[in-house]
Amino acid sequence: MFCYQCEQAKGGVACTEIGTCGKDDQTAVLQDLLVWAVKGVSMYAHRARELGRRDRAVDVFVVEALFATVTNVDFDPERLEGHLREAAGMRDRARHLYHEACAEAGRQPEELGGPAAWAPATSHEGLLEQGRAVGIESRQLVLGADVAGLQELILYGLKGAAAYADHAQLLGHEAPAIYATFHEGLDFLTKEQPDTDSLLGWALKAGELNLRVMELLDKANTGAYGNPEPTEVRVTPVAGKAICVSGHDLKDLEELLKQTEGKGIDVYTHSEMLPAHGYPELKKYKHLVGNYGGAWQDQRREFDQFPGAVLMTTNCLQRPKETYQGRIFTTGLVAWPGVTHIGRDRNFAPVIEAALEAPGFEADGPEHTIMVGFGHAAVMSVADKVIDAVKQGKIRRFFLVGGCDGAKPGRNYYTEFAQKVPDDCVILTLACGKYRFNKLQFGAIDGIPRLLDVGQCNDAYSAIQIAQALAGAFDCGVNDLPLSFVLSWYEQKAVAILLTLLYLGVTNIRLGPSLPAFVTPAVLDVLVEKFGIQPVGIPEADLQAILG
């Protein structure tokens, strides 16, 4: 295997035997082949779209398949093989659509090769052989490390955006133009001799796509559950039976809350599900009692200690320990061999049964709460107060300190940085990186909390809306605001968000704890020159450089 799509790539280069996420060789190879197969589907779908034709089933499949290859999502080779065989059928469906469109337009259809001509091997071993032939290393040999790395940068942006598009689609929000851009991007990645400028241009286009997708998801979440409100969330247990829900998908949480109502089971959020407590239509369920644990990388210890059932709804799954494998469940696109999977009907009866059989928490823990729910609607409702505080010099600067957490050494930087931010500055945070400091006390400035939890990683859209509103109020650009971005990254959603910020022209972003292995020194030089991207250093020195 050769995988460098996450921040924890071994040696800062790549995982070649088993991934730090737990992904093994055959899983990695089948994921590479699935990406190859999906490119073939999109080659036809893109051309059909240019002639005014689309097939929603093809559109949704491409997004789901990309999401399945995101880090910590689908570790099950059997399910991946199923996706591959479905991909062949979807490719044929897209090809038929394209040929129909050509006939209607009086055109001769192109003869497409490469991924569009792929046919799945009849055996599992045959699929593995096919996957090894189309992996990253094969393109590095032909195109060079710089071009292959830029192709992966675009692909990872598309993967991250696909995850968000899937969440939105499950809530009934989708847009044909967004699907069309996915197809166009995947088709672009099949070009044999791409140049660096066009690759960089498409990386920014992936960032633009992700912005549109995050906007769609914001509308989906707030349309279904209301605008997040500042809300205190208990982070200590309550006596009783329990289910812990991790991941990102609010629809899964809502359905579980409906099915557990009145059954004497308390529901806890975990990791990126924490922001769910701010949504009015979710927090109305009284048995949504609090948040358990922290970020994804601690789950093997935390789930081992959790005395109930666990439901994984999206990415962030790690290899389960035997001690809790019988009471952890997956749903959606998440899978691990031997773990019970809940189908698309969201019948959570097995989860509920496991929770009732488990002992639950014996007693209440000491009550402790943290605040969530500072999305763009909540912050902008007090915009005048915030703006006045800036004008009066009471708020000197805003820091967006957030992103993905991880297990690799160096992430204590974000804890130390947040602790050292001066008392006249406000910290915006989002995604699971906030667990590095979100239980610390930061106080307030004229009633404005100094730590504002904006939400999940996709709520980078909220942070962007807040920044753009402040820029409008001060009649300046975002880069002219007293606002600094200090970001942590782990997987492809973070890549998509970074590309969105670059698309919007945001400069001087500090990124860590280490820079992407797929960005070669030559490409990094370009990003530094154009956007001022720089690695995080020492908290005191970085703060001194920012505050100057």
C-alpha positions as CSV (number, residue, x, y, z in Angstrom):
1,M,0.0,0.0,0.0
2,F,0.9,3.6,-0.4
3,C,-1.2,6.1,1.4
4,Y,-0.4,9.7,2.4
5,Q,-3.9,11.2,2.5
6,C,-3.9,12.0,6.2
7,E,-1.7,14.1,8.5
8,Q,-0.4,11.0,10.3
9,A,1.4,9.5,7.2
10,K,4.3,7.5,8.7
11,G,7.7,9.2,8.7
12,G,6.0,12.3,7.1
13,V,6.1,10.4,3.8
14,A,3.4,7.6,3.5
15,C,2.0,4.5,5.2
16,T,3.2,1.5,3.3
17,E,2.3,-1.5,5.4
18,I,-0.6,-0.6,7.6
19,G,-2.1,2.9,8.0
20,T,-1.9,4.8,11.3
21,C,-5.7,4.8,11.0
22,G,-5.7,1.0,11.0
23,K,-6.3,0.6,7.3
24,D,-4.6,-2.5,5.9
25,D,-3.1,-3.1,2.5
26,Q,-6.2,-4.7,0.8
27,T,-8.5,-1.9,2.1
28,A,-6.1,0.8,0.8
29,V,-5.8,-0.9,-2.6
30,L,-9.5,-1.4,-3.0
31,Q,-10.1,2.2,-2.1
32,D,-7.6,3.3,-4.7
33,L,-9.4,1.2,-7.3
34,L,-12.7,2.6,-6.2
35,V,-11.4,6.1,-6.9
36,W,-10.2,4.9,-10.3
37,A,-13.6,3.4,-11.0
38,V,-15.5,6.5,-10.0
39,K,-13.3,8.6,-12.3
40,G,-14.6,6.4,-15.1
41,V,-18.2,7.0,-14.1
42,S,-17.6,10.7,-14.0
43,M,-15.9,10.8,-17.4
44,Y,-19.3,9.8,-19.0
45,A,-21.5,11.7,-16.5
46,H,-19.5,14.9,-17.2
47,R,-19.9,14.6,-20.9
48,A,-23.6,13.8,-20.6
49,R,-24.1,16.8,-18.3
50,E,-22.5,19.1,-21.0
51,L,-25.2,17.9,-23.3
52,G,-27.9,18.7,-20.7
53,R,-28.4,15.2,-19.3
54,R,-27.9,13.8,-15.8
55,D,-28.9,10.8,-13.7
56,R,-29.4,11.4,-10.0
57,A,-28.5,7.8,-9.1
58,V,-25.1,8.3,-10.8
59,D,-24.6,11.6,-9.0
60,V,-25.4,10.2,-5.5
61,F,-23.3,7.1,-6.1
62,V,-20.1,9.1,-7.0
63,V,-20.4,11.2,-3.9
64,E,-21.0,8.2,-1.7
65,A,-18.1,6.3,-3.2
66,L,-15.7,9.2,-2.7
67,F,-16.9,9.5,0.9
68,A,-16.3,5.8,1.5
69,T,-12.6,6.3,0.8
70,V,-12.1,9.2,3.3
71,T,-9.9,8.3,6.2
72,N,-11.5,6.3,9.0
73,V,-14.7,5.5,7.1
74,D,-15.0,2.1,5.3
75,F,-12.4,-0.5,6.5
76,D,-14.5,-3.4,5.2
77,P,-13.0,-5.0,2.0
78,E,-16.2,-6.9,1.4
79,R,-18.3,-3.7,1.3
80,L,-15.6,-2.0,-0.8
81,E,-15.8,-4.8,-3.3
82,G,-19.6,-4.3,-3.4
83,H,-19.0,-0.6,-4.2
84,L,-16.6,-1.5,-7.0
85,R,-19.1,-3.8,-8.7
86,E,-21.8,-1.2,-8.3
87,A,-19.4,1.3,-9.9
88,A,-19.2,-0.8,-13.0
89,G,-22.9,-0.7,-13.3
90,M,-23.1,3.0,-12.7
91,R,-20.4,3.5,-15.3
92,D,-22.5,1.6,-17.9
93,R,-25.5,3.7,-16.9
94,A,-23.6,6.9,-17.3
95,R,-22.2,5.7,-20.7
96,H,-25.7,4.9,-21.9
97,L,-26.9,8.3,-20.8
98,Y,-24.0,10.0,-22.7
99,H,-24.7,8.0,-25.8
100,E,-28.4,8.9,-25.7
101,A,-27.4,12.6,-25.3
102,C,-25.1,12.4,-28.2
103,A,-27.8,10.8,-30.4
104,E,-30.2,13.6,-29.5
105,A,-27.6,16.2,-30.3
106,G,-26.6,14.6,-33.5
107,R,-23.0,14.1,-32.2
108,Q,-20.6,11.2,-32.5
109,P,-19.7,10.0,-28.9
110,E,-16.1,10.0,-27.8
111,E,-14.3,6.7,-27.4
112,L,-13.2,6.9,-23.8
113,G,-10.3,4.8,-22.4
114,G,-8.6,4.7,-19.0
115,P,-11.0,4.5,-16.1
116,A,-14.0,4.7,-18.4
117,A,-13.0,1.4,-20.0
118,W,-12.3,-0.4,-16.7
119,A,-14.0,-3.7,-16.1
120,P,-13.9,-5.2,-12.6
121,A,-11.9,-8.5,-12.2
122,T,-14.1,-11.5,-11.4
123,S,-12.1,-12.4,-8.2
124,H,-11.1,-10.5,-5.0
125,E,-7.4,-11.1,-5.8
126,G,-8.0,-9.8,-9.3
127,L,-9.4,-6.6,-7.9
128,L,-6.4,-6.2,-5.7
129,E,-4.1,-6.6,-8.7
130,Q,-6.1,-4.0,-10.6
131,G,-5.9,-1.6,-7.6
132,R,-2.2,-1.9,-7.3
133,A,-1.8,-1.0,-10.9
134,V,-3.6,2.4,-10.6
135,G,-2.3,3.6,-7.2
136,I,-0.5,6.8,-6.4
137,E,3.0,5.3,-7.0
138,S,2.1,4.4,-10.6
139,R,1.3,8.0,-11.3
140,Q,4.4,9.2,-9.5
141,L,6.4,7.1,-11.9
142,V,4.7,8.5,-15.0
143,L,3.9,12.1,-14.0
144,G,6.4,12.9,-11.2
145,A,5.8,13.5,-7.5
146,D,4.8,17.2,-8.0
147,V,2.0,16.5,-10.4
148,A,0.8,13.4,-8.6
149,G,0.8,15.3,-5.4
150,L,-1.3,18.1,-6.9
151,Q,-3.7,15.6,-8.3
152,E,-4.1,14.1,-4.8
153,L,-4.6,17.6,-3.4
154,I,-7.5,18.1,-5.7
155,L,-8.9,14.6,-5.1
156,Y,-8.7,15.0,-1.3
157,G,-10.6,18.3,-1.7
158,L,-13.3,16.5,-3.7
159,K,-13.4,13.7,-1.1
160,G,-13.9,16.2,1.8
161,A,-16.6,18.0,-0.1
162,A,-18.3,14.7,-0.9
163,A,-18.6,13.9,2.8
164,Y,-20.5,17.2,3.3
165,A,-22.6,16.7,0.2
166,D,-23.6,13.3,1.5
167,H,-24.7,14.8,4.8
168,A,-26.8,17.4,3.0
169,Q,-28.3,14.9,0.6
170,L,-29.5,12.8,3.5
171,L,-31.5,15.8,4.7
172,G,-33.0,16.4,1.2
173,H,-30.7,19.2,0.0
174,E,-28.7,18.7,-3.2
175,A,-27.9,20.7,-6.3
176,P,-27.3,19.5,-9.9
177,A,-24.6,22.1,-10.4
178,I,-22.7,20.7,-7.4
179,Y,-22.8,17.1,-8.7
180,A,-21.7,18.4,-12.1
181,T,-18.6,20.0,-10.6
182,F,-17.7,16.7,-8.9
183,H,-17.9,14.9,-12.3
184,E,-15.9,17.7,-14.0
185,G,-13.2,17.5,-11.3
186,L,-12.9,13.7,-11.5
187,D,-12.8,13.9,-15.3
188,F,-10.0,16.5,-15.1
189,L,-8.0,14.1,-12.9
190,T,-7.9,11.6,-15.8
191,K,-6.0,14.0,-18.1
192,E,-2.7,12.5,-19.1
193,Q,-0.4,15.6,-19.1
194,P,-1.8,18.2,-16.7
195,D,0.3,21.3,-16.1
196,T,1.0,22.8,-12.7
197,D,-1.0,26.0,-13.3
198,S,-4.2,24.1,-14.3
199,L,-3.7,21.8,-11.3
200,L,-3.5,24.7,-8.9
201,G,-6.5,26.3,-10.6
202,W,-8.5,23.1,-10.1
203,A,-7.4,22.9,-6.4
204,L,-9.0,26.3,-5.9
205,K,-12.0,25.2,-7.8
206,A,-12.3,22.3,-5.4
207,G,-12.2,24.9,-2.6
208,E,-15.0,26.8,-4.3
209,L,-17.0,23.6,-4.7
210,N,-16.6,22.9,-1.0
211,L,-17.8,26.4,-0.1
212,R,-21.0,25.8,-2.1
213,V,-21.4,22.3,-0.5
214,M,-20.9,23.7,3.1
215,E,-23.4,26.4,2.3
216,L,-25.9,23.7,1.2
217,L,-25.2,21.7,4.3
218,D,-25.7,24.7,6.5
219,K,-29.1,25.3,5.0
220,A,-29.9,21.6,5.4
221,N,-28.9,21.5,9.1
222,T,-30.5,24.8,10.1
223,G,-33.6,24.1,7.9
224,A,-34.2,20.8,9.7
225,Y,-33.1,21.6,13.2
226,G,-33.1,25.4,13.5
227,N,-30.1,27.8,14.0
228,P,-27.8,26.7,16.7
229,E,-28.2,28.6,20.0
230,P,-25.6,29.2,22.8
231,T,-26.2,26.1,25.0
232,E,-24.6,24.6,28.1
233,V,-23.7,20.9,27.6
234,R,-23.0,18.5,30.4
235,V,-19.7,16.7,30.0
236,T,-20.1,14.3,32.9
237,P,-22.3,11.2,33.1
238,V,-25.8,10.8,34.4
239,A,-26.9,7.5,36.1
240,G,-28.7,5.2,33.7
241,K,-28.6,3.2,30.5
242,A,-26.7,4.9,27.7
243,I,-25.9,5.2,24.0
244,C,-22.9,7.2,22.7
245,V,-23.2,8.6,19.1
246,S,-20.1,9.7,17.3
247,G,-19.4,11.1,13.8
248,H,-21.1,14.0,12.1
249,D,-24.5,13.0,10.8
250,L,-27.3,14.8,12.5
251,K,-30.0,12.9,10.7
252,D,-28.8,9.6,12.3
253,L,-28.8,11.3,15.7
254,E,-32.3,12.6,15.2
255,E,-33.6,9.1,14.2
256,L,-31.9,7.5,17.2
257,L,-33.4,10.1,19.6
258,K,-36.9,9.4,18.2
259,Q,-36.5,5.6,18.6
260,T,-35.1,5.8,22.1
261,E,-37.6,8.3,23.5
262,G,-39.4,6.9,26.5
263,K,-37.2,3.8,26.7
264,G,-35.1,4.9,29.7
265,I,-31.9,5.4,27.7
266,D,-29.8,8.5,27.8
267,V,-28.0,9.6,24.6
268,Y,-24.6,11.2,24.6
269,T,-22.8,12.8,21.8
270,H,-19.1,12.2,21.1
271,S,-16.4,14.0,19.2
272,E,-17.8,16.0,16.3
273,M,-21.4,15.3,17.4
274,L,-21.0,17.8,20.3
275,P,-22.4,20.8,18.4
276,A,-25.7,18.9,18.0
277,H,-26.7,20.2,21.4
278,G,-27.1,23.7,20.1
279,Y,-29.8,22.9,17.6
280,P,-33.3,23.6,19.0
281,E,-35.0,20.6,17.3
282,L,-32.4,18.2,18.7
283,K,-31.9,19.6,22.2
284,K,-35.7,19.4,22.8
285,Y,-35.1,15.7,23.4
286,K,-34.6,15.5,27.2
287,H,-32.7,12.3,27.0
288,L,-30.0,13.9,24.9
289,V,-28.2,14.5,28.2
290,G,-24.6,15.5,27.4
291,N,-21.3,14.8,25.7
292,Y,-19.0,11.9,26.5
293,G,-15.3,11.9,25.9
294,G,-13.3,13.9,23.5
295,A,-11.9,13.7,20.0
296,W,-11.9,10.6,17.8
297,Q,-8.3,9.4,18.5
298,D,-9.1,8.6,22.1
299,Q,-12.2,6.4,21.3
300,R,-10.6,3.0,21.9
301,R,-10.0,3.9,25.5
302,E,-13.2,5.9,25.9
303,F,-15.5,3.4,24.2
304,D,-13.9,0.6,26.3
305,Q,-14.9,2.5,29.4
306,F,-18.4,3.5,28.2
307,P,-21.0,1.3,29.9
308,G,-23.4,1.3,27.0
309,A,-23.8,1.0,23.2
310,V,-21.9,3.1,20.6
311,L,-23.1,4.2,17.2
312,M,-20.6,5.4,14.6
313,T,-22.4,7.6,11.9
314,T,-19.6,8.9,9.7
315,N,-15.8,9.0,9.5
316,C,-13.5,8.7,12.6
317,L,-13.9,5.0,13.3
318,Q,-10.9,3.2,14.7
319,R,-10.3,-0.5,15.0
320,P,-12.6,-1.6,17.8
321,K,-11.3,-3.5,20.8
322,E,-12.7,-6.9,21.5
323,T,-14.0,-5.7,24.8
324,Y,-16.6,-3.5,23.1
325,Q,-16.9,-4.9,19.5
326,G,-20.2,-6.5,20.4
327,R,-21.8,-3.2,21.4
328,I,-20.4,-0.8,18.7
329,F,-22.5,-0.3,15.6
330,T,-21.9,1.4,12.3
331,T,-24.3,3.1,9.9
332,G,-24.2,5.0,6.6
333,L,-21.0,4.5,4.8
334,V,-18.9,3.5,7.9
335,A,-17.9,-0.1,8.2
336,W,-15.5,-2.4,10.0
337,P,-15.3,-6.2,9.4
338,G,-17.3,-8.1,12.1
339,V,-19.1,-5.0,13.4
340,T,-22.9,-4.9,13.1
341,H,-24.0,-2.5,10.4
342,I,-27.3,-0.6,10.5
343,G,-28.8,-0.3,7.0
344,R,-30.3,2.7,5.2
345,D,-33.7,2.1,7.0
346,R,-32.0,3.4,10.3
347,N,-33.6,0.7,12.4
348,F,-31.6,1.1,15.5
349,A,-33.2,-1.7,17.4
350,P,-29.9,-3.6,17.8
351,V,-28.3,-0.5,19.2
352,I,-31.1,0.0,21.7
353,E,-31.1,-3.7,22.7
354,A,-27.3,-3.5,23.3
355,A,-27.7,-0.4,25.5
356,L,-30.4,-2.1,27.6
357,E,-28.2,-5.1,28.1
358,A,-25.2,-3.0,29.2
359,P,-24.9,-1.8,32.8
360,G,-25.1,1.9,32.1
361,F,-23.7,4.5,34.4
362,E,-24.1,3.6,38.0
363,A,-24.1,7.1,39.4
364,D,-24.1,10.8,38.3
365,G,-20.7,12.3,37.9
366,P,-19.9,15.8,39.3
367,E,-21.8,18.3,37.1
368,H,-19.6,20.2,34.7
369,T,-20.7,22.0,31.5
370,I,-19.2,23.7,28.5
371,M,-20.8,26.1,25.9
372,V,-21.6,25.3,22.3
373,G,-23.9,26.8,19.7
374,F,-22.1,29.9,18.4
375,G,-22.9,29.6,14.8
376,H,-23.1,32.5,12.4
377,A,-26.7,33.4,13.3
378,A,-25.9,33.5,17.1
379,V,-22.8,35.5,16.7
380,M,-24.3,37.9,14.2
381,S,-27.2,38.5,16.5
382,V,-24.8,40.3,18.8
383,A,-22.6,41.7,15.9
384,D,-23.1,45.3,17.1
385,K,-21.8,44.5,20.5
386,V,-18.8,42.7,19.0
387,I,-18.0,45.5,16.6
388,D,-18.3,48.1,19.4
389,A,-15.9,46.1,21.5
390,V,-13.4,46.0,18.7
391,K,-13.7,49.8,18.0
392,Q,-13.3,50.5,21.7
393,G,-10.1,48.4,21.9
394,K,-11.6,45.9,24.2
395,I,-11.2,43.1,21.6
396,R,-7.8,43.3,20.1
397,R,-7.9,40.3,17.8
398,F,-9.8,37.2,16.8
399,F,-8.1,33.8,16.5
400,L,-9.7,30.9,14.6
401,V,-8.0,28.0,16.4
402,G,-9.6,24.7,15.2
403,G,-9.6,21.8,12.8
404,C,-9.1,18.1,13.1
405,D,-7.5,16.5,16.1
406,G,-5.2,13.5,15.9
407,A,-2.8,11.2,17.8
408,K,0.5,12.3,16.3
409,P,2.8,14.2,18.7
410,G,2.8,18.0,18.4
411,R,-0.9,18.7,18.9
412,N,-0.3,20.1,22.4
413,Y,0.7,23.2,20.4
414,Y,-3.0,24.1,20.1
415,T,-3.6,23.8,23.8
416,E,-0.6,26.0,24.6
417,F,-1.5,28.5,21.9
418,A,-5.1,28.9,23.2
419,Q,-3.9,29.3,26.8
420,K,-1.4,31.9,25.8
421,V,-3.8,34.0,23.7
422,P,-4.1,37.4,25.5
423,D,-7.1,38.2,27.6
424,D,-8.2,40.9,25.2
425,C,-8.6,38.4,22.3
426,V,-11.4,36.1,21.3
427,I,-10.9,32.5,20.1
428,L,-13.3,31.0,17.5
429,T,-13.1,27.2,17.3
430,L,-14.6,24.4,15.3
431,A,-14.2,20.7,14.6
432,C,-12.7,18.2,17.0
433,G,-9.5,20.1,17.4
434,K,-11.3,22.1,20.0
435,Y,-11.1,19.2,22.5
436,R,-7.5,20.3,23.1
437,F,-8.8,23.3,25.1
438,N,-12.6,23.5,25.1
439,K,-12.9,22.5,28.8
440,L,-10.6,25.3,29.9
441,Q,-11.9,28.5,31.3
442,F,-11.4,31.6,29.1
443,G,-13.8,34.1,30.7
444,A,-15.6,36.9,28.7
445,I,-15.1,40.4,27.4
446,D,-18.1,42.6,28.1
447,G,-20.3,39.5,28.2
448,I,-18.9,38.0,25.0
449,P,-17.4,34.6,25.8
450,R,-13.7,34.5,24.8
451,L,-14.1,31.0,23.5
452,L,-16.8,30.7,20.8
453,D,-17.5,27.1,19.6
454,V,-18.8,27.6,16.0
455,G,-19.6,23.9,15.5
456,Q,-18.5,20.9,13.4
457,C,-15.7,21.0,10.8
458,N,-18.3,21.9,8.1
459,D,-19.3,24.9,10.2
460,A,-16.2,26.5,8.8
461,Y,-18.9,28.0,6.7
462,S,-20.2,29.8,9.8
463,A,-16.7,31.1,10.6
464,I,-16.4,32.4,7.0
465,Q,-19.8,34.1,7.3
466,I,-18.7,35.8,10.5
467,A,-15.4,36.9,9.0
468,Q,-17.1,38.3,5.9
469,A,-19.7,40.1,8.0
470,L,-17.0,41.7,10.1
471,A,-15.1,42.7,7.0
472,G,-18.2,44.4,5.7
473,A,-18.8,46.2,9.0
474,F,-15.2,47.5,9.0
475,D,-15.2,48.1,5.2
476,C,-12.1,46.1,4.6
477,G,-11.0,42.7,3.3
478,V,-10.9,39.6,5.4
479,N,-7.1,39.7,5.3
480,D,-7.2,43.2,6.8
481,L,-9.3,42.1,9.8
482,P,-7.7,41.5,13.2
483,L,-8.2,37.8,12.5
484,S,-5.7,35.0,12.3
485,F,-6.1,31.4,11.3
486,V,-4.2,28.7,13.2
487,L,-5.5,25.4,11.9
488,S,-4.9,21.7,12.6
489,W,-5.6,19.2,10.0
490,Y,-5.9,15.4,9.8
491,E,-8.1,14.1,7.0
492,Q,-9.7,15.2,3.7
493,K,-12.4,17.4,5.1
494,A,-9.7,19.6,6.5
495,V,-8.0,19.7,3.1
496,A,-11.3,20.8,1.5
497,I,-11.7,23.6,4.1
498,L,-8.1,24.7,3.5
499,L,-8.7,24.9,-0.2
500,T,-11.9,26.9,0.4
501,L,-10.0,29.5,2.5
502,L,-7.4,29.7,-0.3
503,Y,-10.1,30.1,-2.9
504,L,-11.5,33.0,-0.8
505,G,-8.0,34.6,-0.9
506,V,-7.3,34.1,2.8
507,T,-3.5,34.4,3.4
508,N,-1.0,33.8,6.1
509,I,-2.7,30.6,7.5
510,R,-0.7,28.7,10.0
511,L,-1.1,25.0,9.5
512,G,0.0,22.0,11.6
513,P,1.1,20.0,13.3
514,S,2.9,19.0,10.1
515,L,2.4,19.9,6.5
516,P,0.8,17.5,4.0
517,A,3.1,14.7,2.7
518,F,1.4,14.9,-0.7
519,V,2.5,18.6,-1.1
520,T,6.0,18.4,-2.4
521,P,8.6,21.1,-1.6
522,A,8.2,22.6,-5.0
523,V,4.4,22.9,-4.7
524,L,4.7,24.2,-1.1
525,D,7.0,27.0,-2.4
526,V,4.2,28.1,-4.7
527,L,1.6,28.0,-1.9
528,V,3.9,30.0,0.4
529,E,4.5,32.5,-2.3
530,K,0.9,32.9,-3.3
531,F,-0.9,32.5,0.0
532,G,1.7,32.8,2.8
533,I,0.9,29.3,4.2
534,Q,3.3,28.5,7.0
535,P,3.8,25.6,9.5
536,V,3.0,26.2,13.1
537,G,6.1,26.8,15.2
538,I,6.3,27.6,18.9
539,P,3.2,29.1,20.4
540,E,4.9,32.1,22.0
541,A,6.9,32.9,18.9
542,D,3.8,32.5,16.6
543,L,1.7,34.8,18.9
544,Q,4.5,37.4,19.0
545,A,4.7,37.3,15.2
546,I,0.9,37.6,14.8
547,L,0.4,40.4,17.4
548,G,3.6,42.1,16.4
